[in-house]
Amino acid sequence: DGGITQSPKYLFRKEGQNVTLSCEQNLNHDAMYWYRQDPGQGLRLIYYSQIVNDFQKGDIAEGYSVSREKKESFPLTVTSAQKNPTAFYLCASSIYKTGRATEAFFGQGTRLTVV
Amino acid sequence: AQSVTQPDIHITVSEGASLELRCNYSYGATPYLFWYVQSPGQGLQLLLKYFSGDTLVQGIKGFEAEFKRSQSSFNLRKPSVHWSDAAEYFCAVGARGNAGNMLTFGGGTRLMVKP
C-alpha cells in the first residue's frame, strides 16, 4: 500500500540535543511538507520541498532544519535552538502542480517530548 | 496571504443528531478548500475538497460541505452523527498560484458525541 511513514511514533529528547524525525513516502509525490501541531493552534508549516535538493522555509522554521536528497525522503531535524520543541509533528506529501494547491496526504505523526 | 478561522473550538452533539462545523476563510480569489479529520494521536485524513464547479461537495463517511462565496465559508455538515465521528476536524485553504502547493489550516474543532 502507498503511503507516508513517519518514525518513530514517540521520541524523547534531552534539552540541548538535536534529534531527527524520519519521513518516507512511496506515493511518488514531488512535494513534501513538515507541520507542527500544538493544542488549539492547528497545524503550522515548518518547511516544504517541491523537488529534490530544494526546500523552503515555512512560517515557523527557526530551530529546525531539513534535507531532501531523495524524492522519497524528507527528514526533519529539531535542533537545540528550538526553544519549545515539545509538540506533535506531521509529515505530508502531495502531487506538485504549478499554480494551484493540491490535497495533502499525511503520515501518522511523531510526538516529540523534551525531558 | 490566506487564512482560515474555525470559530468553534469544541462542539458536543448527541448521537443521531445533525452536525455543522463552521469554517471561514480569508482570500482574495476563489480558494481551494479542504476538510480533514484527525483521530487522537493520528495523522489527518481527507474528508472532502472543493476546487471548482458545484458548490455542494460530497465526501467520505457521509459528510458534505457547501462553499458560499458571499460568506467566505465552507461549512461541514452531516445529517446524523455516529459515535465514531468523535475526532478533531480541520478546515484548510490553498491559494491559486500557490508556488509551494501548501495548505493553511484552521485551529480545528473538537467534536464530542454524546450517547
HADDOCK unambig.tbl for C-alpha pairs under 7 A between the chains (distance, minus, plus):
assign (segid A and resid 40 and name CA) (segid B and resid 107 and name CA) 5.65 0.50 0.50
assign (segid A and resid 40 and name CA) (segid B and resid 108 and name CA) 6.90 0.50 0.50
assign (segid A and resid 41 and name CA) (segid B and resid 107 and name CA) 4.77 0.50 0.50
assign (segid A and resid 42 and name CA) (segid B and resid 105 and name CA) 6.21 0.50 0.50
assign (segid A and resid 42 and name CA) (segid B and resid 106 and name CA) 5.67 0.50 0.50
assign (segid A and resid 42 and name CA) (segid B and resid 107 and name CA) 3.82 0.50 0.50
assign (segid A and resid 42 and name CA) (segid B and resid 108 and name CA) 5.63 0.50 0.50
assign (segid A and resid 43 and name CA) (segid B and resid 105 and name CA) 5.86 0.50 0.50
assign (segid A and resid 50 and name CA) (segid B and resid 100 and name CA) 6.60 0.50 0.50
assign (segid A and resid 90 and name CA) (segid B and resid 43 and name CA) 6.91 0.50 0.50
assign (segid A and resid 96 and name CA) (segid B and resid 101 and name CA) 6.59 0.50 0.50
assign (segid A and resid 98 and name CA) (segid B and resid 99 and name CA) 6.65 0.50 0.50
assign (segid A and resid 99 and name CA) (segid B and resid 96 and name CA) 5.78 0.50 0.50
assign (segid A and resid 99 and name CA) (segid B and resid 97 and name CA) 3.64 0.50 0.50
assign (segid A and resid 99 and name CA) (segid B and resid 98 and name CA) 5.24 0.50 0.50
assign (segid A and resid 99 and name CA) (segid B and resid 99 and name CA) 5.96 0.50 0.50
assign (segid A and resid 100 and name CA) (segid B and resid 95 and name CA) 6.50 0.50 0.50
assign (segid A and resid 100 and name CA) (segid B and resid 96 and name CA) 4.63 0.50 0.50
assign (segid A and resid 100 and name CA) (segid B and resid 97 and name CA) 5.17 0.50 0.50
assign (segid A and resid 100 and name CA) (segid B and resid 98 and name CA) 5.36 0.50 0.50
assign (segid A and resid 100 and name CA) (segid B and resid 101 and name CA) 6.11 0.50 0.50
assign (segid A and resid 101 and name CA) (segid B and resid 32 and name CA) 6.63 0.50 0.50
assign (segid A and resid 101 and name CA) (segid B and resid 94 and name CA) 5.03 0.50 0.50
assign (segid A and resid 101 and name CA) (segid B and resid 95 and name CA) 6.09 0.50 0.50
assign (segid A and resid 101 and name CA) (segid B and resid 96 and name CA) 6.44 0.50 0.50
assign (segid A and resid 101 and name CA) (segid B and resid 98 and name CA) 6.16 0.50 0.50
assign (segid A and resid 101 and name CA) (segid B and resid 101 and name CA) 4.30 0.50 0.50
assign (segid A and resid 101 and name CA) (segid B and resid 102 and name CA) 6.37 0.50 0.50
assign (segid A and resid 102 and name CA) (segid B and resid 101 and name CA) 6.15 0.50 0.50
assign (segid A and resid 106 and name CA) (segid B and resid 43 and name CA) 5.70 0.50 0.50
assign (segid A and resid 106 and name CA) (segid B and resid 44 and name CA) 5.70 0.50 0.50
assign (segid A and resid 107 and name CA) (segid B and resid 43 and name CA) 5.44 0.50 0.50
assign (segid A and resid 108 and name CA) (segid B and resid 42 and name CA) 4.91 0.50 0.50
assign (segid A and resid 108 and name CA) (segid B and resid 43 and name CA) 4.11 0.50 0.50
assign (segid A and resid 109 and name CA) (segid B and resid 42 and name CA) 6.31 0.50 0.50
assign (segid A and resid 109 and name CA) (segid B and resid 43 and name CA) 5.71 0.50 0.50
